[in-house]
Amino acid sequence: MGKQENVVEDYLNDQVKGLGGFTRKFAYIGRRGGADRIVFLYGTIILIEVKTTAGKESTLQTRERRRIRATGARAHCIYGKEGVDQLLFDLQVLERA
């Protein structure tokens, strides 16, 4: 993960904390393509791949995200701070519904 992605990860962590949730760094042992963070918020667990706005999800990451979603779990790739804001907005809308 590049330095700029760390800025987005830190932003995600701070925003989730501000909403009463928390994140954890996620590392696959002996496997590539895993998500960067696990988000715990509003009774939901979401695996997140973090990218800068100029970043690109690798084929391995896309495949892994699809495998996770196929089980019914939530997994997203978010791009930049705008992606963080959109994800959290969507979660707040779902929480209120």
C-alpha positions as CSV (number, residue, x, y, z in Angstrom):
1,M,0.0,0.0,0.0
2,G,1.3,3.4,-0.9
3,K,1.7,6.4,1.3
4,Q,-1.4,8.1,-0.3
5,E,-3.5,5.1,0.4
6,N,-2.5,5.4,4.0
7,V,-4.0,8.9,4.1
8,V,-7.3,7.5,2.8
9,E,-7.2,4.6,5.3
10,D,-6.6,7.0,8.2
11,Y,-9.5,9.1,7.0
12,L,-11.7,6.0,6.9
13,N,-10.7,5.1,10.4
14,D,-11.3,8.6,11.7
15,Q,-14.7,8.9,10.1
16,V,-15.9,5.4,11.3
17,K,-14.8,6.3,14.8
18,G,-16.7,9.5,14.7
19,L,-19.9,7.5,13.9
20,G,-19.3,5.1,16.9
21,G,-17.7,2.2,15.0
22,F,-14.1,1.0,14.5
23,T,-11.9,-0.5,11.9
24,R,-9.2,-3.1,12.0
25,K,-6.2,-3.6,9.7
26,F,-6.7,-6.8,7.7
27,A,-3.9,-9.0,6.5
28,Y,-4.1,-12.3,4.6
29,I,-1.4,-14.6,5.6
30,G,0.1,-16.4,2.6
31,R,-2.5,-15.0,0.2
32,R,-2.7,-12.0,-2.1
33,G,-5.6,-9.8,-3.0
34,G,-7.1,-9.3,0.5
35,A,-9.0,-6.3,1.7
36,D,-7.1,-3.5,3.6
37,R,-9.6,-2.9,6.4
38,I,-12.5,-4.5,8.2
39,V,-15.2,-1.9,9.3
40,F,-17.5,-2.6,12.2
41,L,-20.4,-0.1,12.2
42,Y,-24.1,-0.2,12.8
43,G,-24.0,-3.9,13.5
44,T,-22.5,-4.5,10.1
45,I,-19.1,-5.9,9.2
46,I,-17.6,-4.8,5.9
47,L,-14.3,-5.6,4.2
48,I,-12.8,-2.6,2.5
49,E,-10.1,-2.3,-0.2
50,V,-8.8,1.3,-0.1
51,K,-7.5,3.1,-3.2
52,T,-6.6,6.6,-4.0
53,T,-8.8,8.3,-6.6
54,A,-6.1,7.5,-9.2
55,G,-5.7,3.9,-7.9
56,K,-6.9,0.7,-9.6
57,E,-8.1,-2.5,-8.0
58,S,-6.0,-5.4,-9.2
59,T,-7.6,-8.5,-10.8
60,L,-6.8,-10.5,-7.7
61,Q,-8.5,-7.9,-5.5
62,T,-11.6,-7.8,-7.7
63,R,-11.8,-11.6,-7.7
64,E,-11.4,-11.8,-3.9
65,R,-14.1,-9.1,-3.4
66,R,-16.5,-11.0,-5.6
67,R,-15.8,-14.3,-3.7
68,I,-16.6,-12.5,-0.5
69,R,-19.8,-11.0,-1.8
70,A,-20.9,-14.4,-3.2
71,T,-21.1,-15.6,0.4
72,G,-23.5,-12.8,1.2
73,A,-20.9,-10.8,3.1
74,R,-20.2,-7.1,2.3
75,A,-17.0,-6.1,0.6
76,H,-16.3,-2.8,-1.2
77,C,-13.4,-1.1,-3.0
78,I,-13.5,2.6,-2.2
79,Y,-11.6,5.4,-4.0
80,G,-10.3,8.3,-2.1
81,K,-11.9,10.3,0.7
82,E,-15.0,10.8,-1.5
83,G,-15.4,7.0,-1.6
84,V,-15.2,6.9,2.2
85,D,-17.9,9.6,2.5
86,Q,-20.2,7.9,0.0
87,L,-19.9,4.5,1.7
88,L,-20.6,6.0,5.1
89,F,-23.5,8.0,3.8
90,D,-25.0,4.9,2.2
91,L,-24.6,3.0,5.5
92,Q,-26.3,5.8,7.4
93,V,-29.2,5.7,5.0
94,L,-29.6,2.0,5.4
95,E,-29.3,2.3,9.2
96,R,-32.2,4.8,9.2
97,A,-34.4,2.6,6.9
